[in-house]
Amino acid sequence: MTETYRVTVEPLGREVECRSDQTILDACLRNGIWLPHSCTHGTCATCKVEVLDGDVDHGASTSFALMDFERDEGKTLPCCAIPRSDIVIEADIDVDESLEVFPVADYTGTVVSIEDVATDTKRVVIETDRDVRFNAGQYMRIVVPPRAGETRRYAVDRTYSMANPPTETRRLEFQIRRVAGGAATDGWIFAGAGDGSSSESGERAPSRSGTRLPSRDPMAASCCAPARTSRSS
């Protein structure tokens, strides 16, 4: 049975429950607590926080984003770190109080259209199973469907910002530029992903590598988090 620990986020004084197999960042975002972050896989250090009390496993945090002396000083990267006890963290949180924060959630969606809008750029429209509430500039993490006959040990996901206004809550538009060799672009979107492809969406929404997707191929996605500057493949 998976253990659950209490994470207290200072200076907010907010408490959230976090599973022992869940990152601290994911637990916070799913409970409506925004922490600064960008790469979400331990390389940029944007999310770095101080652990005031308790123990964490630093997970896949890279040594240049979280140096050994920083680990000794009690720093961690919540995008990779998972709790090993009840913990208290202190984060550098500067959020506009007038901005509504929407907790990360998971969705199932269906690709309704893919069309060219520019050289090496496609407009992808996904219809979700229910309304998605988000602020302008936020993104979905989409789980990329595998190629026919492909077995994956780990899920492949990519993040893309919504191009439609927040008033359009059911059909989400993404303008996606091709990245040579990209698992999501060359392997799915630019490889003839067909309309009608099914997808599961969540805190972020990915794609799949390979050839044309058969109808109803599962795809997962999550919403929402702030826009990021890195380019997804």
Buried (B, 14 or more C-beta within 10 A) or exposed (E): EEEEBBBBBBEBEBBBEBBBEBBBBBBBBBBEBBBBBBBBBBBBBBBBBBBEEBEBEBBEBBEEBBBEEBBEEBBBBBBBBBBEEBBBBBBEBEEEEEEEBBBBBBBBBBBBEBEEEEEEEBBBBBBBBEEBBBBEEBBBBBBBBBBEEEEEEEEBBBBBBBBBEBEEBEBBBBBBBBBEEBBBBBBBBBBEBEEEBBBBBBBBBBBBBBBEBEEEBBBBBBBBBEBBEEEBB
